[in-house]
């Protein structure tokens, strides 16, 4: 029996779901682009990879200072795994970097909050969207077996670049850590 009392169980339950939906929409709007993919040759033997060198065969960085910083980040991350940088002729594997940038679109969802009202139409959530042009930085890292001259691992990350260089480099550093989290594959 519907008593018409606004504090009924059904109304409280719908209020809870409306709040959950609003929080989910707000969280989606705060998310930024960060996509990491990793693939490798499952037949490759990574157990002998103890040393590496950077190859000059990749793409050049538009900003050479950024290139130096990214190389340092990759070297530091490999160093945490006990893999040390050496001259190319002594390396077990080569690291080849392919930086890039492309245009993207970020769509933000926002909420004007839960607006309860009662009567014929029930409650609701005011939701809107905003589209923003963004720059997406791409970093592809190839690992090439120096002895076999064959690519055995590839990591790729796409992240939203910020206008602030330091902020972008912090995001790149986090992405490189994530990319190499399970390197070498077992």
Residue, then its C-alpha position, 0 to 999 in steps of 0.5 A: x500500500x502506498x501511503x504517500x509518505x516521502x520517507x518510505x523505504x522505496x524513496x530512501x533506496x532510490x536516494x541511495x542509488x542516486x547518490x551512488x550514480x552521482x559519485x560514479x559520474x563525478x569519478x569518471x569526470x575526474x579520470x584522465x587518459x592513461x592507457x598502458x599495453x605490454x606484449x612480449x615474445x613468449x618464447x624469448x629467454x629473459x633470464x640472461x638479460x642483465x645489461x642494456x644500452x639505449x639504441x639510436x634507432x628509435x624516434x628523436x625527441x622533439x625536446x632533447x631535455x625531455x629525451x634525457x629525462x625519459x632515458x634516465x627514468x627508464x634506466x632507473x626503473x631497469x636499475x631497480x630490477x638489477x639490470x645495469x646500463x652498459x655500452x652498446x657492444x656489451x649489452x644483453x638487450x637494447x632499449x629503443x624509444x619511440x616518443x610521439x604526441x597526438x590530439x585527443x578529446x577528454x569528455x568530463x561528466x559533472x553533476x549538479x547534485x541530487x535534486x529530490x522532489x516528490x510528486x508525479x516525476x520523482x527525483x532526479x540528477x542534473x548531469x552535464x558534459x564538457x568536451x576539451x581538446x587535449x594532447x596525448x603523449x605516447x611512449x613506445x619502448x621496444x626491447x631488442x635482444x642484442x644477440x638475436x637482433x630481434x624485438x622480444x618485448x614492447x610497452x606502450x603508454x598513452x597519457x594526457x599531457x599537461x601544460x605544466x612540464x613538471x606535471x607531465x614528467x611526473x605522469x610519464x614517470x608513473x607510467x614508465x613505472x607501471x609499464x615496467x612493473x612486470x618486466x622481465x616477464x617470467 
